[in-house]
Amino acid sequence: AEPSGAPDILQLYDVTTPNLPQTFGELTVQENITHSNPTLSVFESHLYVASGTLVTIIDISSRLSPQQMGTLTLTSIFSSISVSGNTAYVGTYNNNGPGLVVVDISDPSTPVQVGSSTFTTVYSLSVSGTKVVAAGAGRSLVVFDVSNPSSPQPVGGYS
């Protein structure tokens, strides 16, 4: 998936032949998710878009006809997103807010923030099991234990 140049249009591409990508679906979204350097994550049949202060969930099970499912708006500006199971982990540019936000996505039509942890700006993150690794400002790397999603805890790192 890739945000297009036109506002409020999200286009999906078939990249089976990498040197000849083909557009096969598009969606006009209610909120403007194609600005503010969106970051994308695909998990199973859903596309998760973090852009500005908005997380948008799009059902791509019918790739010819993607459907917007739900959104969540927070006060922090999102920088990255990674999804595992029924949980999305969102990194933010920390402007006196959380650096890591945990979102329950078990009902894609109503995502809910369930936890957060104060951390420096998160540029990128990855999840594996009950651990989230966040790469942040100042060349820092922090490992969070997210076995309790309401209270992610730093358990190691490097700076």
Helices and strands as residue ranges (DSSP letters): E 2-3, E 9-14, E 22-28, E 39-43, E 46-51, E 54-59, E 67-73, E 77-84, E 87-93, E 100-104, E 112-117, E 122-128, E 131-136, G 137-139, E 140-145, E 153-158
